[in-house]
Amino acid sequence: MKVTLLKYTKGGTDLIAHSARVSGVPDTIPDDEIVRMIVDNDYSSALEHISFTFDLEDISIALSRELLEHRMASHTARSTRYVEEEAFGYFTPKEFLKNEEALKVYTDTMEYIKKAYANLREIGVTRESTRYILPLATHTNYIWTANARSLINFLGLRLCVRAAPEIRELAKMVYEEVVNIYPEIFKNLGCRGINLSVCPENAVRDSVQGKDCPYKIKGTKGFIPTKDDVRVRKDW
Ligand SMILES: Cc1cc2nc3c(=O)[nH]c(=O)nc-3n(C[C@H](O)[C@H](O)[C@H](O)COP(=O)(O)OP(=O)(O)OC[C@H]3O[C@@H](n4cnc5c(N)ncnc54)[C@H](O)[C@@H]3O)c2cc1C
């Protein structure tokens, strides 16, 4: 997977502060302080004025489906109708890399599908029909634009250990890009537990692939409570 930040709104801090002042925030408060307050207090509509466009190369179709669940964004993917996919690249989950026998089954299957794709094309089946044999692992390229508010929501959900490993990897790479440009917006952000100081995942804080939440152990530094831990109404 390769993540490139193609374009972003420059002067975003000014723009966010300006839009906040239009809504009544006093002129005496400095730009950085306004941005910090907006992020922390979740007065987030001002964050919608700045956006980021990423070129995502070699992500799996499975990941692109998860990305598409983030509806507050703009999505353009490589077409499997118009692009020949005979030599498709594909994602290999880490679990396969740790198991030689499973890896062989996986790679043999991919090679089999590639041959089948080529055979179908040779005997005259259209690309439009042949594409239905492509696996979810098939690499695709993607242009993805999201505003800062939507990105914070995306990062909150997908930096969580419960997110699928490939999209979590993407979230980490996206975070590195945006925090470099706008630390005043992103530097204190992370998964939803960090953003809210309470984890909405409640009893299910570990990933299915064995990555435990680093903030779940009571009494340790950095502990983030669940909603169940802090709920005022116990009859909920
Ligand atoms: C660990 C994990 C597991 C998941 N498992 C599944 C699963 O099994 N099946 C599945 O289908 N999805 C699953 N998802 C996807 C999840 O349900 C969301 O669709 C996805 O994370 C996008 O979040 P979102 O709706 O907040 O984002 P966006 O679509 O970008 O929306 C941003 C915000 O806009 C508002 N909004 C957007 N659309 C509407 C609307 N129609 N009505 C009202 N408000 C709206 C909401 O406040 C929303 O939070 C999973 C996500 C995670 C992180």
The ligand as a Gaussian input file, in Angstrom:
#p B3LYP/6-31G(d) Opt

LIG

0 1
 C      -14.409000      -2.135000      14.100000
 C      -15.470000      -1.852000      13.054000
 C      -16.323000      -2.854000      12.660000
 C      -17.312000      -2.611000      11.690000
 N      -18.129000      -3.635000      11.289000
 C      -19.061000      -3.411000      10.344000
 C      -19.924000      -4.450000       9.893000
 O      -19.838000      -5.580000      10.365000
 N      -20.832000      -4.181000       8.907000
 C      -20.954000      -2.926000       8.376000
 O      -21.801000      -2.715000       7.498000
 N      -20.163000      -1.926000       8.787000
 C      -19.233000      -2.128000       9.744000
 N      -18.417000      -1.113000      10.141000
 C      -18.564000       0.197000       9.509000
 C      -19.317000       1.185000      10.421000
 O      -20.600000       0.720000      10.756000
 C      -19.444000       2.544000       9.705000
 O      -20.256000       2.384000       8.555000
 C      -18.116000       3.086000       9.240000
 O      -17.186000       3.011000      10.273000
 C      -18.281000       4.541000       8.775000
 O      -18.534000       5.346000       9.911000
 P      -19.498000       6.570000       9.860000
 O      -20.877000       6.184000       9.484000
 O      -19.328000       7.284000      11.180000
 O      -18.801000       7.463000       8.709000
 P      -19.483000       8.368000       7.597000
 O      -20.337000       7.565000       6.723000
 O      -18.360000       9.137000       6.977000
 O      -20.431000       9.314000       8.408000
 C      -19.908000      10.330000       9.280000
 C      -20.983000      10.717000      10.250000
 O      -22.050000      11.324000       9.533000
 C      -23.299000      10.945000      10.094000
 N      -24.065000      10.202000       9.082000
 C      -23.591000       9.687000       7.910000
 N      -24.575000       9.117000       7.218000
 C      -25.687000       9.238000       7.974000
 C      -27.036000       8.826000       7.803000
 N      -27.466000       8.157000       6.746000
 N      -27.912000       9.113000       8.776000
 C      -27.547000       9.810000       9.886000
 N      -26.277000      10.214000      10.121000
 C      -25.365000       9.945000       9.165000
 C      -22.975000      10.079000      11.323000
 O      -22.887000      10.900000      12.448000
 C      -21.613000       9.528000      10.996000
 O      -20.848000       9.174000      12.147000
 C      -17.436000      -1.329000      11.111000
 C      -16.562000      -0.311000      11.523000
 C      -15.589000      -0.572000      12.480000
 C      -14.646000       0.557000      12.875000

